[in-house]
């Protein structure tokens, strides 16, 4: 065990527990609480600052998985542990949590969490465990085996005597979990690539083949390394079936019962986990449309999107607790997006953050929230399919894709919901940055803390703001009218190569009937173009055929005859000269 002082970073959403633990720990010699924070975003900000100043200020992170109760927040906590392990591989992570579910603890261990102790552990034991983990060791609570298997200690001992030897069971289970973790990571990457709009057909076929192989490998791994008795005792779910051809699948589907509905929390958890995975991709804007978040550094962009996802998870938990009905959603839709935006602004910039402008201190959040009406009108109210997203996550409503209805648990519905969610996050993030660009764009402190190196000069910032202004004009007068006329929404999605743009079908006849002035004129031009284009093409094809006939059959033949005559004349002259010389 190391003799160096223990320097902790505490993360827990419960302010009372966080304060009590901090006070208790700071009373112990050679133990220092460097910081105690509520959110994962604040944690990353503190770690970045510490890394720049003195990396030795923290040698152990102690955290709770989300709020310890919500499944979604627990999954986000696991994703944060994965991100923390990737960013700071040498920083030990200790889980001090009320979580006791087998799957979460095994997942935390496989991700790289170094230790675990439940809340309520005596302080003396807790300090010893944290010291052991900070020194490079590993500590898991003595009852962890019973917790992971979902049985009591007595039951666990009985299983050792009646089932397979425990060391071999643990070895097989560890092999299975590590293999499945690797397969799931690869499968998520392949699935994300398949969802990239516009990839070539050959690439689609190759990726689809890889996905089938991974699904088959995962199914086979679960069949080989888990016995039926262990699966029944440990409540290990049967994995996905191996892939079958579409014709065979359709034949089986006729005799198969419809898929069971998941709980709304499980459906949300799967969707949010997939989104968190995609947030690890590059977030460069690869479209020709400028976005407000383009001005942010990549890490800040990722933090903002992750923060909005966290706030959305909390909001959904509150809506479920309030027992809201589906017919009430449309009435509070705009309020929900506004509240989400305000919470994201407050947490991203810091509720009490202050910047100096001359002799005046300006509270950033207060200045930005003064633009609520503008942001709501220009960005938040124009986010498409918000009602469909909330009703899908809260009530498992069906998804309508190209005028066909798909159950909430189907792959098509999940893919559609994922795209809508990604666009929702990006647009809310644009709303967070938009008032900053309007009011505090050229403040040096803002540049240092948030902007990327490409957009820090005053000229580049002004050029970027002008591009955004033209984007709003183009969208208001032309692009939006065209999208309404073509019954589609243009949305932004997170792809492996960056933020891309795609279109999804949606009936918009009511919006089309309300168009007026320039947008209406745009639709009339498009309609006129559609009406005249086929005739114009036919006329051009007719004239083109005539011109080709004249050039090839008349002018071409005439030129050929002339050329032949010239060549024959040259040949005759040469023959006469030869005969003359011979004589």
C-alpha positions in Angstrom: 0.0 0.0 0.0 1.3 3.4 -0.9 2.2 6.0 1.7 1.2 9.0 -0.4 -1.9 11.0 0.7 -5.2 9.8 -0.7 -6.7 12.6 -2.9 -10.3 11.9 -4.0 -12.7 13.2 -6.5 -16.3 12.4 -5.3 -19.2 12.2 -7.8 -22.7 11.7 -6.5 -26.0 13.3 -7.5 -27.3 13.2 -3.9 -26.1 16.5 -2.3 -26.7 15.4 1.3 -24.8 12.1 0.9 -22.0 14.0 -1.0 -21.6 16.6 1.7 -21.8 14.1 4.6 -19.2 11.8 3.0 -16.9 14.7 2.3 -17.0 16.0 5.9 -16.4 12.5 7.2 -13.5 11.8 4.9 -11.8 15.1 5.4 -11.5 14.4 9.1 -9.2 11.5 8.4 -5.4 12.2 8.3 -3.6 11.8 5.0 -6.9 12.0 3.1 -8.0 15.0 1.0 -11.2 15.5 -1.0 -10.0 17.5 -4.0 -13.5 18.1 -5.3 -17.1 16.8 -4.8 -19.3 17.2 -7.9 -22.8 16.3 -9.0 -22.5 15.7 -12.7 -20.2 13.8 -15.1 -19.7 16.9 -17.2 -18.4 18.8 -14.2 -16.1 15.9 -13.5 -14.6 16.0 -16.9 -14.1 19.8 -16.7 -12.3 19.4 -13.3 -10.1 16.6 -14.6 -9.1 18.7 -17.6 -8.2 21.6 -15.3 -6.3 19.3 -12.9 -4.4 17.7 -15.8 -3.2 21.2 -17.0 -2.1 22.3 -13.5 -1.1 19.3 -11.4 -2.1 15.7 -12.3 -1.3 14.5 -8.8 -4.2 16.4 -7.3 -6.4 13.4 -7.8 -5.4 9.7 -7.4 -8.8 8.1 -7.1 -12.3 8.8 -8.5 -15.1 7.7 -6.2 -18.5 7.6 -7.9 -22.1 6.4 -7.9 -23.7 5.0 -11.1 -26.2 7.8 -11.9 -28.6 8.3 -9.1 -28.5 4.6 -8.1 -32.1 4.1 -9.0 -32.9 4.9 -12.6 -31.9 2.3 -15.1 -31.1 4.9 -17.7 -28.8 6.9 -15.3 -27.1 3.7 -14.4 -26.3 2.9 -18.0 -25.1 6.5 -18.5 -22.9 6.0 -15.5 -21.3 2.9 -17.0 -20.7 4.7 -20.3 -19.1 7.5 -18.2 -16.8 4.9 -16.6 -15.9 3.6 -20.0 -15.1 7.2 -21.2 -13.1 7.9 -18.0 -11.1 4.8 -18.5 -10.3 5.7 -22.1 -9.3 9.3 -21.3 -7.4 8.6 -18.1 -6.3 4.9 -18.2 -4.0 5.3 -15.1 -6.6 6.9 -12.8 -8.3 4.3 -10.5 -12.1 4.2 -10.3 -13.9 3.1 -7.1 -17.6 2.4 -7.2 -19.4 3.5 -4.0 -22.9 2.7 -4.9 -26.3 1.4 -3.8 -26.4 -0.7 -7.0 -26.3 -4.4 -6.4 -27.6 -5.9 -9.7 -25.4 -8.7 -11.1 -25.3 -7.3 -14.6 -24.3 -3.8 -13.6 -21.5 -4.9 -11.4 -20.1 -7.4 -13.9 -20.3 -4.7 -16.6 -18.5 -2.2 -14.3 -15.8 -4.7 -13.7 -15.4 -5.5 -17.4 -15.2 -1.9 -18.3 -12.3 -1.4 -15.9 -13.7 -0.2 -12.6 -11.1 -1.1 -10.0 -13.2 -1.5 -6.9 -16.7 -1.6 -5.4 -18.2 -1.1 -2.0 -21.9 -0.6 -1.2 -23.2 2.5 0.5 -23.5 1.9 4.2 -20.0 0.3 4.5 -18.3 1.4 7.8 -16.0 4.3 7.2 -12.9 2.4 8.4 -13.5 -0.4 6.0 -14.3 2.1 3.2 -11.0 4.0 3.7 -9.0 0.8 3.6 -10.7 -0.3 0.4 -10.1 3.1 -1.3 -6.4 3.1 -0.2 -6.0 -0.4 -1.7 -7.5 0.7 -5.0 -5.6 4.0 -5.2 -2.3 2.0 -4.6 -3.0 0.0 -7.8 -4.8 -2.9 -6.3 -8.4 -4.1 -6.6 -11.1 -4.3 -4.0 -14.6 -5.8 -4.4 -16.9 -6.1 -1.4 -16.8 -9.5 0.3 -20.4 -10.2 -0.5 -19.9 -9.3 -4.2 -20.0 -12.9 -5.4 -23.4 -13.3 -3.7 -24.6 -10.0 -5.2 -23.5 -10.9 -8.7 -25.2 -14.2 -8.7 -28.3 -12.8 -7.2 -28.3 -15.3 -4.2 -27.4 -15.2 -0.5 -24.0 -16.4 0.8 -25.6 -19.7 2.0 -27.1 -20.3 -1.5 -23.7 -19.4 -3.1 -22.0 -22.0 -0.9 -24.6 -24.6 -1.7 -24.1 -24.0 -5.4 -20.4 -24.6 -5.0 -21.1 -28.1 -3.7 -23.9 -29.0 -6.1 -22.8 -27.3 -9.3 -19.6 -27.0 -11.2 -16.5 -26.0 -9.3 -16.5 -22.3 -8.6 -13.1 -21.5 -10.1 -14.0 -23.1 -13.4 -17.4 -21.3 -13.4 -15.8 -18.0 -12.8 -13.2 -18.6 -15.5 -15.9 -19.6 -18.1 -18.0 -16.6 -17.1 -15.1 -14.2 -17.4 -14.2 -15.6 -20.8 -17.8 -15.3 -21.9 -18.2 -11.7 -20.6 -14.9 -10.5 -22.2 -15.8 -12.1 -25.5 -19.3 -10.7 -25.5 -18.0 -7.3 -24.6 -15.6 -7.3 -27.5 -18.3 -8.6 -29.9 -20.8 -6.0 -28.7 -18.3 -3.2 -29.3 -17.5 -4.4 -32.8 -21.2 -5.0 -33.5 -22.1 -1.5 -32.4 -19.4 -0.1 -34.7 -20.6 -2.2 -37.7 -24.3 -1.3 -37.1 -23.4 2.4 -36.9 -21.6 2.2 -40.2 -24.6 0.5 -41.8 -26.7 3.5 -40.7 -24.5 6.0 -42.5 -26.6 7.6 -45.3 -25.3 7.1 -48.8 -22.8 4.3 -48.4 -22.2 2.2 -51.5 -24.2 -1.0 -52.0 -21.1 -3.1 -52.0 -20.0 -1.7 -48.6 -23.5 -2.3 -47.3 -23.3 -6.0 -48.3 -19.9 -6.4 -46.7 -21.0 -4.7 -43.4 -24.3 -6.7 -43.3 -22.2 -9.9 -43.7 -20.0 -8.9 -40.8 -23.0 -8.1 -38.7 -24.5 -11.6 -39.3 -21.2 -13.2 -38.4 -21.0 -11.2 -35.1 -24.5 -12.1 -34.1 -23.8 -15.8 -34.8 -20.6 -15.6 -32.8 -22.3 -14.0 -29.9 -25.1 -16.7 -29.9 -22.5 -19.5 -30.2 -20.4 -18.0 -27.3 -23.4 -18.0 -25.0 -24.3 -21.6 -26.0 -20.9 -23.0 -25.5 -19.7 -21.2 -22.3 -23.0 -21.2 -20.3 -24.6 -24.5 -19.3 -28.4 -24.7 -19.2 -28.3 -25.1 -15.4 -26.1 -22.0 -14.9 -28.3 -20.0 -17.3 -31.4 -20.9 -15.2 -29.7 -20.3 -11.9 -28.0 -17.1 -12.8 -30.9 -15.7 -14.8 -28.7 -15.2 -17.8 -30.9 -14.3 -20.8 -30.8 -16.3 -24.0 -28.9 -14.3 -26.6 -30.0 -13.3 -30.0 -30.6 -16.1 -32.5 -28.1 -16.5 -35.3 -28.9 -14.7 -38.5 -31.1 -16.4 -41.1 -31.9 -15.4 -44.6 -34.8 -13.1 -45.3 -36.9 -15.8 -47.0 -36.4 -18.2 -44.1 -37.0 -15.4 -41.7 -40.3 -14.5 -43.3 -41.4 -18.1 -43.2 -40.5 -18.4 -39.5 -42.2 -15.1 -38.8 -45.6 -16.5 -39.8 -45.5 -19.1 -37.0 -43.6 -17.0 -34.4 -45.4 -15.1 -31.7 -45.0 -11.3 -31.8 -41.9 -10.0 -29.9 -42.7 -9.1 -26.3 -42.8 -5.5 -25.3 -39.9 -4.2 -23.3 -40.4 -1.8 -20.4 -40.2 1.8 -21.4 -37.1 2.2 -19.2 -35.4 -0.7 -20.9 -36.3 0.7 -24.4 -35.0 4.1 -23.4 -31.8 2.6 -21.9 -31.0 0.7 -25.1 -31.6 3.8 -27.3 -29.5 6.1 -25.0 -26.7 3.5 -24.7 -26.5 3.4 -28.5 -26.4 7.2 -28.7 -23.7 7.4 -26.0 -21.6 5.0 -28.1 -22.0 7.1 -31.1 -20.9 10.2 -29.2 -17.4 8.6 -29.2 -17.2 9.1 -33.0 -15.7 12.1 -34.6 -18.1 15.1 -34.3 -16.9 17.1 -37.3 -19.6 18.6 -39.4 -19.3 16.9 -42.8 -22.4 18.5 -44.4 -22.5 21.7 -46.4 -24.8 23.3 -43.7 -23.1 25.3 -40.9 -24.1 24.4 -37.4 -23.8 26.6 -34.3 -21.8 23.9 -32.4 -19.1 23.9 -35.1 -17.4 26.7 -33.2 -16.8 24.5 -30.2 -13.8 22.3 -29.6 -14.6 18.6 -30.3 -14.4 17.7 -26.6 -16.7 20.5 -25.6 -19.1 19.5 -28.4 -19.1 16.0 -27.0 -19.6 17.2 -23.4 -22.6 19.3 -24.5 -24.4 16.5 -26.3 -23.7 14.1 -23.5 -25.1 16.7 -21.0 -28.3 17.2 -23.0 -28.8 13.4 -23.1 -28.4 13.3 -19.3 -30.9 16.1 -18.8 -33.3 14.4 -21.2 -33.1 11.1 -19.2 -33.9 13.1 -16.0 -36.8 14.8 -17.7 -38.2 11.5 -18.8 -37.9 10.1 -15.3 -39.8 13.1 -14.0 -42.5 12.7 -16.6 -43.0 9.0 -15.7 -43.2 9.9 -12.0 -45.9 12.5 -12.8 -47.9 9.8 -14.7 -48.4 12.1 -17.7 -50.9 10.9 -20.3 -50.0 10.7 -24.0 -52.7 13.2 -25.0 -51.1 15.8 -22.7 -47.7 15.6 -24.5 -48.6 17.8 -27.5 -49.6 20.6 -25.1 -46.4 20.6 -23.1 -44.0 19.7 -26.0 -42.6 23.3 -26.4 -42.3 23.6 -22.6 -40.3 20.4 -22.4 -37.8 21.5 -25.1 -37.5 24.9 -23.5 -36.9 23.5 -20.0 -34.3 21.0 -21.4 -32.5 23.9 -23.2 -32.4 26.1 -20.1 -31.1 23.2 -17.9 -28.4 22.5 -20.5 -27.4 26.2 -20.7 -27.2 26.4 -16.9 -25.0 23.3 -16.5 -22.8 23.7 -19.5 -21.7 27.2 -18.8 -22.0 27.0 -15.0 -24.8 28.6 -13.0 -22.6 31.2 -11.3 -19.9 31.6 -14.1 -18.9 35.2 -14.5 -16.7 36.9 -17.1 -15.2 40.4 -17.0 -16.1 42.9 -19.8 -14.2 46.1 -19.0 -15.1 47.0 -15.5 -18.3 45.0 -15.5 -18.9 41.4 -14.3 -21.3 39.6 -16.5 -23.1 36.4 -15.4 -23.0 34.2 -18.5 -26.2 32.2 -17.9 -28.3 35.2 -17.1 -27.3 36.8 -20.4 -27.9 33.7 -22.4 -31.3 33.0 -20.9 -32.5 36.4 -22.0 -32.6 35.0 -25.5 -35.1 32.3 -24.7 -37.8 33.6 -27.0 -35.5 34.0 -30.0 -34.0 30.5 -29.5 -37.4 28.9 -29.1 -38.8 30.5 -32.2 -35.8 30.0 -34.5 -34.5 26.6 -33.3 -36.5 24.7 -30.6 -40.0 24.9 -32.1 -38.6 23.8 -35.5 -37.1 20.6 -34.3 -39.0 17.8 -36.1 -40.8 14.8 -34.6 -40.3 15.8 -31.0 -43.8 14.5 -30.0 -43.0 11.2 -31.7 -39.7 10.9 -29.8 -41.2 11.6 -26.4 -44.3 9.3 -27.0 -42.0 6.5 -28.2 -39.8 6.8 -25.1 -42.6 7.2 -22.6 -45.4 5.0 -24.1 -43.7 2.7 -26.7 -45.8 4.1 -29.5 -45.4 2.7 -33.0 -43.1 4.4 -35.5 -44.4 5.3 -38.9 -41.7 5.0 -41.5 -42.5 5.6 -45.2 -46.2 5.3 -44.3 -45.7 1.9 -42.7 -46.2 1.2 -39.0 -43.5 -0.6 -37.1 -43.7 -1.9 -33.4 -41.6 0.0 -30.9 -39.3 -3.0 -30.3 -38.6 -3.6 -34.1 -35.2 -2.8 -35.6 -36.8 -0.3 -38.0 -38.5 1.7 -35.2 -35.3 1.7 -33.1 -33.3 3.0 -36.0 -35.8 5.7 -36.8 -36.0 6.7 -33.1 -32.2 6.8 -32.9 -32.0 9.2 -35.9 -34.7 11.4 -34.4 -32.9 11.5 -31.0 -29.5 12.4 -32.5 -31.0 15.2 -34.5 -32.9 16.4 -31.3 -29.6 16.5 -29.3 -27.8 18.4 -32.1 -30.5 21.0 -32.5 -30.8 21.6 -28.8 -27.0 22.0 -28.6 -27.3 24.5 -31.5 -29.8 26.4 -29.3 -27.4 26.4 -26.4 -24.6 28.0 -28.5 -26.8 30.4 -30.5 -27.2 33.1 -27.8 -23.5 32.9 -27.0 -22.7 33.8 -30.6 -25.2 36.6 -30.5 -24.1 38.2 -27.3 -20.6 37.0 -26.2 -19.0 35.6 -29.3 -15.8 37.6 -29.2 -15.0 37.5 -25.5 -11.5 36.1 -24.9 -12.4 34.0 -21.9 -15.2 32.4 -23.9 -12.7 31.7 -26.8 -10.2 30.1 -24.4 -12.7 27.8 -22.7 -14.9 26.7 -25.5 -13.8 27.5 -29.1 -11.7 25.4 -31.5 -8.5 26.7 -32.8 -9.9 27.2 -36.3 -12.5 29.9 -35.2 -10.8 32.1 -32.7 -9.9 35.2 -34.7 -12.4 38.0 -34.8 -12.6 37.8 -38.6 -13.2 34.1 -38.6 -15.9 34.4 -35.9 -17.7 37.2 -37.9 -17.5 35.1 -41.1 -19.0 32.1 -39.2 -21.8 34.3 -37.9 -22.6 35.5 -41.4 -22.7 32.0 -42.7 -25.3 31.1 -40.0 -27.3 34.2 -40.9 -27.5 33.1 -44.5 -28.4 29.6 -43.4 -31.4 31.0 -41.4 -32.5 33.0 -44.5 -32.1 30.1 -46.9 -34.0 27.7 -44.5 -36.8 30.2 -43.9 -37.4 31.1 -47.6 -36.3 28.1 -49.7 -35.0 25.0 -48.0 -37.9 24.5 -45.6 -40.5 25.2 -48.3 -38.9 22.6 -50.5 -38.8 20.1 -47.7 -42.5 20.7 -46.9 -43.4 20.3 -50.6 -41.4 17.1 -50.8 -43.0 15.7 -47.6 -39.7 15.1 -45.8 -37.6 16.4 -42.9 -33.9 17.0 -43.2 -32.2 15.8 -40.0 -28.6 15.6 -38.7 -27.3 12.2 -37.5 -24.0 11.1 -35.9 -22.1 8.8 -38.2 -18.6 7.4 -37.9 -17.1 10.0 -40.2 -18.9 12.9 -38.3 -22.2 14.7 -38.2 -24.0 13.9 -41.4 -27.4 14.9 -42.9 -30.2 12.7 -44.2 -33.9 12.9 -45.0 -36.9 11.0 -43.6 -40.4 11.0 -45.0 -43.2 12.7 -43.1 -46.6 14.0 -44.3 -46.7 17.8 -44.1 -49.8 18.7 -46.0 -51.0 21.0 -43.2 -47.8 23.0 -43.3 -48.0 23.2 -47.1 -51.5 24.7 -46.9 -50.2 27.5 -44.5 -47.3 28.6 -46.8 -47.4 32.1 -48.2 -45.2 34.8 -49.8 -41.7 33.6 -50.9 -42.0 30.0 -49.5 -45.3 29.6 -51.5 -43.6 31.0 -54.6 -40.8 28.5 -54.2 -43.2 25.6 -54.2 -45.0 27.0 -57.3 -41.6 27.2 -59.1 -40.9 23.6 -58.1 -44.3 22.5 -59.3 -43.9 24.4 -62.6 -40.4 22.8 -63.0 -41.9 19.4 -62.5 -44.6 20.0 -65.0 -42.5 21.4 -67.8 -39.3 19.3 -67.2 -40.5 16.1 -68.9 -41.7 18.0 -72.0 -38.6 20.0 -72.1 -36.5 16.9 -71.9 -38.5 15.2 -74.7 -38.1 18.3 -76.9 -34.4 18.5 -76.2 -34.1 14.8 -76.9 -35.9 15.3 -80.3 -33.6 18.2 -81.3 -30.6 16.3 -80.1 -31.5 13.3 -82.3 -32.0 15.6 -85.3 -28.7 17.3 -84.7 -26.9 13.9 -84.4 -28.6 12.7 -87.6 -27.5 15.8 -89.5 -23.9 15.7 -88.2 -23.5 11.9 -88.8 -25.6 11.2 -91.9 -25.3 14.4 -93.9 -22.4 16.4 -92.9 -20.3 13.4 -91.9 -20.9 11.6 -95.2 -20.3 14.7 -97.2 -17.0 15.2 -95.4 -16.1 11.6 -96.0 -16.7 11.9 -99.7 -14.7 15.0 -100.0 -11.8 13.4 -98.0 -12.0 10.3 -100.3 -11.8 12.5 -103.4 -8.8 14.4 -102.1 -7.0 11.2 -101.3 -7.8 9.7 -104.7 -6.5 12.9 -106.4 -3.3 12.8 -104.4 -2.8 9.1 -105.4 -3.4 9.9 -109.1 -0.9 12.7 -109.1 1.7 10.5 -107.5 1.2 7.8 -110.1 1.6 10.2 -113.0 4.8 11.6 -111.5 6.2 8.1 -111.2 5.4 7.2 -114.8 6.9 10.5 -116.1 10.1 9.8 -114.2 10.3 6.3 -115.5 10.0 7.5 -119.2 
